[in-house]
Amino acid sequence: MVSTPIPCTVGLRYLQERHFVTTSDDLTPFSTLALRAELLSAVASLDYHSMTPIQREALPVILGGRDLVAQAKTGSGKTAAFALGLLDKLDIKTYKTQALVLCPTRELSDQVASEIRRLASALPNTRVLTLCGGKPMQAQLNSLQRDAHIIVGTPGRILKHLDKGSLLLDGLRTLVLDEADRMLDMGFHDDILSILGRTNSDRQTLLFSATYPDRIQQISAAVQTDPTEVRLSESHQEAQIQQHFYHTSQDDKTAALASVLQAHQLDSCLVFCNRKQQCQSLADALQQRGYRARALHGDLDQYERDESMILFANGSASILVATDVAARGLDIDSLAAVINYDMALSPETHVHRIGRTGRAGRQGLAISFVNPDEQFRLEAIEQFLERPLSVEQLAHRGNRPSQPPLPETITLLINAGKKDKIRPGDIVGALTAGDALTKEQIGKITVMDRKAYVAVAYEQASLALRVLNEGKIKGRRFKIRSLH
């Protein structure tokens, strides 16, 4: 088998020719910035010892009050970069919305809001509110009776609140377009322009994008004033992505995917499809073959999307089949492989997809299936990377598939959450009462408004389920079940 190692600096020369790229690995502490003392304290408490490249390049621009266009991939630290910038200029005593962050999905909005809250921990009474579709409008209207300092949300829901008059932006100082390329892909162009038309002309506008299509330049020209541009290509000398391209036909794709999964026995794999319907049918087909697979796409109900992301992050599902839009906001540090079931629609999107594996010095694996009518997409990737790419024949492994690998954990669903005053410590206490389980056998815990999810070691799943069903959490009984 011929492998094509692609370092994480793919596309580097392409970016350098445009003069807005940084690849330096200097370890620059946050203390070199003119940040307010409370933020430096928060950064230290979170063990952020030095700035990532995007933070080092973007933060001086943001703190200087200038508009910014920044290209940086998921996991690069861009959220902390704009969060620190908008928090630094926040007037806590003035209860007006001073910063607005627009995101393409609710999942990314929740992650961004959570990171802002963590960095604002040393700024008392900072109010951060998320406004996204998929949640009751009335609850948001109630929350908006007192203005939040920072609003994070999706363009459609933000625009609805502006139309109702429940959200006012007359005090806005900073506006952030996060994952701007995906918002444009999702058809939010007009909504974004409508929102910006209701803000102060002297606002600071920060535009972050994982890829840099022509439409990013167009939207920047429409909403920004003389922006500084930073394009990031991070260099990870030890991290290499072993990349393989395989000839397939559309009819053979699912069998080809099964052969790849059988050959590599992957414990975490992100599979990309270009269409929502394909995501669901492929996830269903993998489940029928015994794989712990979940789908993630825009046609799912919000609770289904939440469960898919939680199960994958917990290690209870080894395969996540997703569209590019749905996968934004998903940040898994130790992703074993990325598989392009459908070739990406652009070379930049391909590079962004495969850059999710091989992080933090680990070896990564990227596999792409190439249909005969997708040859032009392969050629576009070759031009972008400035190197030839070999396409291999995949050796199918016959009709006797091996047993899919067992998941690391089983996730239990508890029908109680924040509204029931349940905290992660309460769940740990219930599971470890009477030495039934140890803390080491308990994984990630996610507590939502009316639900909570807890990952437990696979071997202890039945015991954990029995302990919770027969016992109590904070003196009360709740319905518990395992998710598959």
HELIX and SHEET records of a PDB file:
HELIX    1   1 LEU A   12  GLN A   16  1                                   5    
HELIX    2   2 PHE A   30  THR A   32  5                                   3    
HELIX    3   3 ALA A   37  SER A   45  1                                   9    
HELIX    4   4 PRO A   53  LEU A   63  1                                  11    
HELIX    5   5 LYS A   78  ASP A   88  1                                  11    
HELIX    6   6 ARG A  106  LEU A  119  1                                  14    
HELIX    7   7 MET A  137  SER A  143  1                                   7    
HELIX    8   8 PRO A  155  LYS A  164  1                                  10    
HELIX    9   9 ALA A  180  ASP A  185  1                                   6    
HELIX   10  10 HIS A  189  LEU A  196  1                                   8    
HELIX   11  11 ASP A  214  VAL A  223  1                                  10    
HELIX   12  12 GLN A  250  ASP A  252  5                                   3    
HELIX   13  13 LYS A  253  HIS A  264  1                                  12    
HELIX   14  14 LYS A  276  GLN A  288  1                                  13    
HELIX   15  15 GLN A  302  ASN A  314  1                                  13    
HELIX   16  16 ASP A  324  ALA A  327  1                                   4    
HELIX   17  17 PRO A  347  ILE A  354  1                                   8    
HELIX   18  18 PRO A  372  GLU A  374  5                                   3    
HELIX   19  19 GLN A  375  LEU A  385  1                                  11    
HELIX   20  20 LYS A  418  ASP A  420  5                                   3    
HELIX   21  21 PRO A  424  THR A  432  1                                   9    
HELIX   22  22 ALA A  433  ASP A  435  5                                   3    
HELIX   23  23 LYS A  439  GLN A  441  5                                   3    
HELIX   24  24 TYR A  458  GLN A  460  5                                   3    
HELIX   25  25 ALA A  461  GLU A  470  1                                  10    
SHEET    1   A 7 THR A   4  PRO A   7  0                                        
SHEET    2   A 7 GLN A 240  HIS A 247 -1                                        
SHEET    3   A 7 GLY A 364  VAL A 370  1                                        
SHEET    4   A 7 ALA A 337  ASN A 340  1                                        
SHEET    5   A 7 CYS A 269  PHE A 272  1                                        
SHEET    6   A 7 ILE A 319  ALA A 322  1                                        
SHEET    7   A 7 ALA A 293  LEU A 296  1                                        
SHEET    1   B 3 THR A   4  PRO A   7  0                                        
SHEET    2   B 3 GLN A 240  HIS A 247 -1                                        
SHEET    3   B 3 VAL A 391  GLU A 392  1                                        
SHEET    1   C 8 VAL A  21  THR A  22  0                                        
SHEET    2   C 8 THR A 228  LEU A 232  1                                        
SHEET    3   C 8 LEU A  68  GLN A  71  1                                        
SHEET    4   C 8 GLN A 204  SER A 209  1                                        
SHEET    5   C 8 THR A 174  LEU A 177  1                                        
SHEET    6   C 8 ALA A  99  LEU A 102  1                                        
SHEET    7   C 8 ILE A 150  GLY A 153  1                                        
SHEET    8   C 8 VAL A 128  LEU A 131  1                                        
SHEET    1   D 4 ILE A 442  VAL A 447  0                                        
SHEET    2   D 4 ALA A 452  ALA A 457 -1                                        
SHEET    3   D 4 THR A 409  ILE A 414 -1                                        
SHEET    4   D 4 ILE A 480  LEU A 483 -1                                        
END                                                                             
